[in-house]
Structures are given as C-alpha cells and as structure tokens.
C-alpha cells in the first residue's frame, strides 16, 4: 500500500480535494493520510476541519500555524511555524507521496518540508497565473518542488513543461472544482434559504472578495468600492468571508457592518461548506468578487461572474466572466451586464475552459499506477526551435 498524504489548509481548497481524497480512501493500493492546517484549525474561520470528519475522513495530523494577525510579518512567521509542524508530521507519518493543491502560503510550507524530507510531491492546479496575488509565485515555486503534476487545462500543462518539468510527469485532468459540481448532493432552494436564514427573493448574488496581495491596491478601499456598488441594489446578497491573507481580517468588519445595515437582504458566512456553497451557486443569479470559483465553478452553473480587480489576472476565462476595476461605477455596470437577460441567454451552454469533470478520478488513477522512485528529477529543456518560435510570436 502506498501511503499518500493529502494536505489541506482551507475550506475552498478542501472542496477541490475532497473527491481525490475519497478516491484514495477507496483505493485498493493506496492508504490515505490526511494533514490539516491553516484556516481549518481556526475558530475565527469556522473550524472547518470538522467538515472533513463529517465527510468520513480521519485526520492523521494537525499543523497549527495561524497567528492572531494577518500582517506580512505575521503571515511570514506562520509559514515558519507551519514548516516546523510539517517536519514533525512527515517524520511520524512517513508518506510515500504528499499531495498539495494550489498556491497558498501554508502549501509553500508543506511542500518545502516534503522536499527537504525527500518525499515526492504531487501538485494539483499548477501552471496557472494569478498576477494580483503573491499566490502566483508560490504556485510556480511548488511546481518546481513537485514530481507529479495535475493541471486544469492544456495551456497550464504547457506552462508547467515550459518551467522544466518532463511531459511524462504532467497530466491535464481538468478543474477539480467541477467534480464537486457533478457529485455533490445539493440542497433544495427551501432548505438552502432556511440554512442561510434569508430568502433569496427574485434575484440574488454570491459575493466573495479577497485582498490583492501582489498589488499596491488598498484592500479596504477596494472593499469600500464594492460595498458602495451594492448599497442601493435590490438583489439579495450572500457574502462569504475573505481568506486569511494579508489584511483579510480587516475586511470582515466592513462586511459585517454592511450586513447589519441590510439584514433583510444580506447575510455573511465564514464558511458555507461545499454542499451549501454549491447549492447557493446553483440558485443565485450571479457571482461578484475575485474568487477563483467565479472563473471555474460558476461557469458550470451557467452563471455570470463579475471579476473585480487584478487578483485573477492571467487565468483562463469563460464567456460568462466580466472583468472590471475596483470602482463602484464599473462594478455596478458589470453587475447590470451579467444580470441582463440577453447576457444570461448568451452564456447558456458555454464551454468551460476547465473541462466538464472527472479530474479526481484521472488523478487517483495516475497515483495508483505510479511507482515510488528515488530517481532524481531532471530539468526538461524545450527543443531549441521552441525558443525561436517564441521570439517570432513576441515580435523579437
């Protein structure tokens, strides 16, 4: 049995990893190990580790790391605490493979500790670009530490290979969030409204906004513009709280104040959980903010997305995504556009650049067939003619 250790640090990431974990747990050749860290362990962010237990998973190790501040200094210190904790976890669990997804700072710590311990890493959702967050650099750093790669689209697979990873270790499997869309048993509208404590009325929107950690933009000013754009509207609003990024906690109070002033049409939740979140996506009329979910899962529901600011710059987009600046006038205009009946009719049946599901099964099949090896990873150089073509395309 191959011991496969899956690391998860947040509610959103677990939603993407869940069906990979289920496949590994059900596997005849793999033994699933689960390590939780980051926001999962914080009461402030909903103690979402309980969702894993409710779904039937055993937590083998907890790595405490978050400090009571989200300044750059505190986040950096959290990474150090996490690296120390993962060193202990890997030493005790002795996995044959560590599976990580994405680009958050706790994943940088998890991958660094695995690299130094000599444990191969499987990286999910590599090769993507999000220019407005330092997650972008973390994602590429983890790619260089990883041995197996599972990307969400063919351009991302090509980018991982461009970074020197051998093509025979890089698979395009599709977006992992779409597996939840396909598999999750969603709530009825009535059950969802009772759970939210609010009727969705004739029109409603999901709102999620995270700080831009790699730009000079002030997240409080950006959130102020977003809330101003929402102030005089009639739609019901479901806010999901920001991640534990730099200055993320400061946005909590702004959202809570808005909801307190509009209790009849707005609610806020630290964590909806995957079932309630996907049920809400199925029922709302649009998604507003800068979450990757608005670019990956929302198009699967044929819902329009207002993508604000630079956080997701560089990601592939479906035709249902409307980009705008963090300006109240631009945001209001974008919302009007995605709610327009003509726009909504246009995006029906749109292709999703992240595929149509099945990423988890494809990934588990590769891991099951993979044989652990001590063979060193070699840098894969692209053929020289590739550089000539690149220069030609760039006008050099």
C-alpha positions in Angstrom: 0.0 0.0 0.0 1.3 3.4 -1.0 0.9 6.0 1.8 -0.5 9.1 0.2 -0.6 12.2 2.4 -3.1 14.9 1.4 -2.5 18.3 2.9 -5.4 20.8 3.2 -5.5 24.2 4.8 -8.7 25.9 3.8 -12.4 25.4 3.1 -12.1 26.2 -0.6 -9.1 24.0 -1.2 -10.8 21.1 0.6 -13.8 21.5 -1.7 -11.4 20.8 -4.6 -9.5 18.0 -2.9 -12.5 16.1 -1.5 -13.1 13.7 -4.3 -9.4 13.0 -4.7 -9.3 12.1 -1.1 -12.4 9.9 -1.5 -10.8 8.1 -4.4 -7.6 7.5 -2.4 -9.6 6.3 0.6 -11.5 3.8 -1.5 -8.3 2.7 -3.4 -7.1 -0.9 -3.1 -3.5 0.2 -3.5 -3.3 3.5 -1.6 -3.5 4.4 2.1 -4.9 7.9 2.6 -3.3 10.1 5.2 -4.8 13.5 5.9 -3.0 16.5 7.4 -5.0 19.7 8.1 -3.6 23.1 8.8 -4.2 26.8 8.3 -7.8 28.2 8.4 -9.2 24.7 9.0 -8.0 24.9 12.6 -9.1 28.4 13.4 -12.4 29.1 15.1 -12.3 32.5 13.6 -12.6 30.9 10.1 -15.2 28.3 11.1 -13.0 25.4 12.4 -13.7 23.8 9.0 -11.7 20.7 9.8 -15.0 19.3 11.1 -16.2 19.1 7.6 -13.6 16.5 6.8 -14.7 14.4 9.7 -18.3 14.8 8.7 -17.4 13.5 5.3 -15.9 10.4 6.7 -12.2 11.2 6.7 -9.8 10.6 9.5 -7.4 13.5 10.4 -4.0 12.0 11.0 -2.2 15.2 11.9 -2.9 18.9 12.7 -0.4 21.5 12.0 -1.2 24.7 13.9 0.3 27.8 12.3 -2.0 30.9 12.1 -1.2 33.8 14.4 -3.8 36.3 15.6 -2.7 38.9 12.9 -2.7 39.0 9.1 0.2 41.5 8.7 3.0 40.5 6.3 5.2 39.8 9.4 2.6 37.5 10.9 2.0 35.6 7.7 5.7 35.1 7.2 6.0 33.8 10.8 3.1 31.5 10.2 4.9 29.9 7.3 7.9 29.2 9.6 5.6 27.6 12.2 3.9 25.5 9.5 7.3 24.2 8.1 8.2 23.1 11.6 4.9 21.4 12.1 5.0 19.6 8.7 8.5 18.3 9.5 7.1 16.5 12.5 4.0 15.3 10.6 6.1 13.7 7.8 8.6 12.2 10.2 5.8 10.4 12.1 3.5 9.5 9.1 6.4 8.6 6.7 4.3 9.1 3.5 5.4 7.8 0.1 3.8 10.8 -1.6 2.5 14.2 -0.5 -0.5 15.7 -2.4 -0.9 19.5 -2.3 -3.2 21.8 -4.3 -2.7 25.3 -5.5 -0.8 28.3 -4.1 -1.4 29.4 -0.6 1.3 30.2 1.9 0.6 27.1 4.0 1.1 24.9 0.9 4.5 26.5 0.4 5.5 25.4 3.9 4.0 21.9 3.3 5.9 21.5 0.0 9.2 22.9 1.4 9.2 20.4 4.3 8.4 17.5 1.9 11.1 18.5 -0.5 13.8 18.6 2.3 12.5 15.3 3.7 12.9 13.7 0.3 9.2 12.9 -0.2 7.9 13.2 -3.7 5.1 15.8 -4.2 2.0 15.7 -6.4 0.9 19.2 -7.3 -2.7 20.0 -8.4 -3.7 23.1 -10.3 -0.2 24.2 -11.2 0.8 26.2 -14.3 -1.9 28.9 -13.7 -1.3 32.6 -13.4 -2.9 35.0 -10.9 -0.9 38.2 -11.3 -2.8 40.1 -8.5 -1.7 37.8 -5.6 1.7 36.5 -4.3 0.0 33.1 -4.6 1.2 33.2 -8.2 4.8 33.0 -7.2 4.1 30.3 -4.6 2.3 28.2 -7.2 5.2 28.2 -9.5 7.6 27.6 -6.6 5.6 24.5 -5.6 5.7 23.3 -9.3 9.5 23.2 -9.2 9.4 21.3 -5.9 6.9 18.7 -7.2 7.4 15.5 -9.1 3.9 14.7 -10.4 1.7 17.5 -11.9 -2.1 17.6 -12.5 -3.2 20.7 -14.4 -6.7 22.1 -15.0 -6.3 23.0 -18.7 -3.9 22.3 -21.6 -2.3 25.8 -21.6 -1.4 25.2 -17.9 0.1 21.8 -18.7 2.2 23.5 -21.4 3.4 26.1 -18.9 4.5 23.5 -16.4 6.5 21.8 -19.1 7.9 25.3 -20.1 9.1 25.5 -16.5 11.3 22.5 -17.0 9.0 19.6 -15.9 9.1 16.5 -18.0 5.9 16.0 -20.1 5.6 12.4 -19.0 5.0 13.6 -15.4 2.4 16.3 -16.3 -1.2 15.4 -16.9 -4.1 17.7 -18.0 -7.0 16.4 -16.0 -9.4 19.4 -15.8 -10.6 21.6 -13.0 -11.1 19.7 -9.7 -13.9 22.0 -8.6 -16.1 20.6 -11.3 -16.2 17.2 -9.7 -18.0 18.7 -6.8 -20.5 20.3 -9.2 -21.1 16.9 -10.6 -21.1 14.8 -7.5 -22.4 17.0 -4.7 -26.0 16.3 -3.4 -27.3 19.9 -3.5 -29.9 21.4 -1.2 -33.4 22.4 -2.4 -34.0 26.1 -2.6 -36.2 26.0 0.5 -33.6 24.0 2.5 -30.9 26.4 1.4 -32.9 29.5 2.4 -33.6 28.0 5.8 -29.9 27.3 6.3 -28.9 30.8 5.3 -31.6 32.4 7.4 -32.7 34.5 4.4 -35.0 34.3 1.4 -33.2 34.6 -1.9 -36.1 36.6 -3.4 -36.5 37.3 -7.1 -32.7 38.0 -7.6 -29.6 37.1 -5.6 -25.8 37.2 -5.8 -22.9 35.5 -4.1 -20.2 37.9 -3.1 -16.6 36.9 -2.2 -13.7 39.3 -2.2 -10.1 38.6 -1.1 -7.2 41.1 -0.8 -4.8 41.5 -3.8 -1.6 40.5 -2.1 0.7 41.3 -5.1 -0.5 44.8 -6.0 -0.4 48.3 -4.5 -4.2 48.3 -4.2 -5.6 49.0 -0.7 -8.0 46.1 0.1 -10.1 48.3 2.4 -10.6 50.9 -0.3 -11.4 48.2 -2.8 -14.0 46.6 -0.5 -15.4 50.1 0.1 -16.0 50.5 -3.6 -17.6 47.1 -3.9 -19.9 47.7 -0.9 -20.8 51.1 -2.3 -21.8 49.5 -5.6 -24.0 47.1 -3.8 -25.5 49.7 -1.5 -28.6 50.7 -3.4 -29.4 47.5 -5.2 -32.4 45.2 -4.7 -30.7 41.8 -5.0 -30.3 39.5 -2.0 -26.6 39.1 -1.2 -24.7 36.1 0.3 -21.3 37.1 1.5 -18.6 34.6 2.1 -15.7 35.9 4.2 -12.2 36.5 2.8 -9.3 34.1 3.3 -6.5 34.6 5.9 -4.5 36.7 3.5 -2.6 39.9 4.4 -5.3 42.4 5.7 -8.1 39.9 5.2 -9.4 40.2 8.7 -9.9 44.0 8.2 -12.5 43.2 5.5 -14.6 41.1 7.9 -15.7 44.2 9.9 -16.7 46.0 6.7 -18.9 43.1 5.5 -20.4 42.6 9.0 -21.3 46.3 9.1 -22.9 46.2 5.7 -25.0 43.1 6.7 -26.0 44.7 9.9 -27.4 47.7 8.0 -29.2 45.5 5.4 -30.4 42.5 7.4 -33.4 42.0 5.1 -31.3 41.4 2.0 -27.8 40.3 3.1 -26.1 37.6 5.1 -22.5 36.7 5.8 -20.9 33.3 6.5 -17.3 32.5 7.4 -17.7 29.1 5.7 -20.7 27.7 3.8 -19.3 24.2 3.4 -19.1 22.6 0.0 -22.7 21.4 -0.2 -24.2 24.7 0.9 -21.8 26.7 -1.3 -22.6 24.7 -4.5 -26.3 24.8 -3.6 -26.1 28.5 -3.4 -24.2 28.8 -6.7 -27.0 26.8 -8.3 -29.6 29.2 -7.0 -28.1 32.7 -7.2 -28.2 34.8 -10.4 -24.6 36.0 -10.4 -21.2 35.8 -8.6 -19.4 39.0 -7.7 -15.8 39.5 -6.3 -12.4 38.0 -7.2 -12.6 34.3 -6.1 -11.3 31.7 -8.5 -14.6 29.9 -8.0 -16.2 32.6 -10.1 -14.0 31.6 -13.0 -14.1 27.8 -12.6 -17.3 26.6 -10.8 -19.7 29.4 -11.6 -19.5 28.9 -15.4 -20.5 25.3 -14.9 -23.8 26.6 -13.5 -24.1 29.0 -16.5 -24.0 31.9 -14.1 -22.4 35.3 -14.9 -19.3 36.4 -12.9 -18.2 40.0 -12.1 -14.5 39.6 -11.6 -13.1 42.7 -9.8 -9.5 43.9 -9.9 -6.3 42.1 -10.6 -6.3 39.1 -8.3 -7.3 36.7 -11.0 -5.4 38.3 -13.9 -3.9 35.6 -16.1 -6.5 32.9 -15.5 -8.5 31.4 -18.4 -12.0 32.8 -18.6 -15.3 31.5 -19.8 -17.6 33.9 -21.8 -19.7 34.4 -18.6 -16.9 36.3 -16.8 -17.0 40.1 -17.0 -13.9 41.9 -15.7 -14.0 45.3 -14.1 -11.9 47.7 -12.0 -12.5 48.0 -8.2 -14.6 51.1 -8.9 -18.2 51.4 -7.7 -19.4 52.7 -11.1 -17.6 49.9 -13.1 -18.8 47.3 -10.6 -22.4 48.4 -10.9 -22.2 48.4 -14.7 -20.7 44.9 -14.7 -23.4 43.6 -12.4 -26.1 45.1 -14.6 -24.5 43.4 -17.6 -24.3 39.9 -16.1 -27.9 40.2 -14.9 -29.2 41.3 -18.3 -31.5 38.6 -19.8 -29.7 38.8 -23.1 -26.3 38.1 -21.5 -27.7 35.3 -19.4 -29.2 33.7 -22.5 -25.9 34.1 -24.4 -23.9 32.1 -21.8 -26.2 29.1 -21.8 -24.3 26.1 -23.0 -21.0 27.9 -23.0 -17.8 25.7 -23.0 -15.9 25.7 -19.7 -12.1 26.1 -20.3 -11.6 23.8 -17.2 -13.4 20.8 -18.7 -16.5 19.0 -17.6 -15.5 17.0 -14.6 -13.6 13.8 -13.9 -10.3 15.4 -12.7 -10.3 13.5 -9.4 -10.7 10.0 -11.0 -8.0 10.7 -13.5 -5.6 11.9 -10.8 -6.2 9.0 -8.5 -5.7 6.5 -11.4 -2.2 8.1 -12.1 -1.3 7.9 -8.4 -2.4 4.3 -8.1 -0.2 3.4 -11.1 2.8 5.4 -10.0 5.7 3.6 -8.5 7.7 5.5 -5.9 11.2 6.1 -7.0 14.4 7.7 -5.7 15.4 8.7 -9.2 16.3 12.4 -9.2 14.1 14.8 -11.2 15.9 16.3 -14.2 15.2 19.6 -15.8 13.4 19.2 -19.0 14.8 21.5 -21.7 12.5 22.5 -24.5 13.8 22.0 -28.1 15.7 25.0 -29.3 13.2 25.6 -32.1 10.6 26.4 -29.4 12.6 29.4 -28.4 12.8 30.6 -32.0 9.0 30.3 -32.3 8.5 32.2 -29.1 10.8 35.0 -30.3 8.9 35.1 -33.5 5.5 35.3 -31.8 6.7 38.1 -29.5 8.0 40.2 -32.4 11.7 39.8 -31.4 
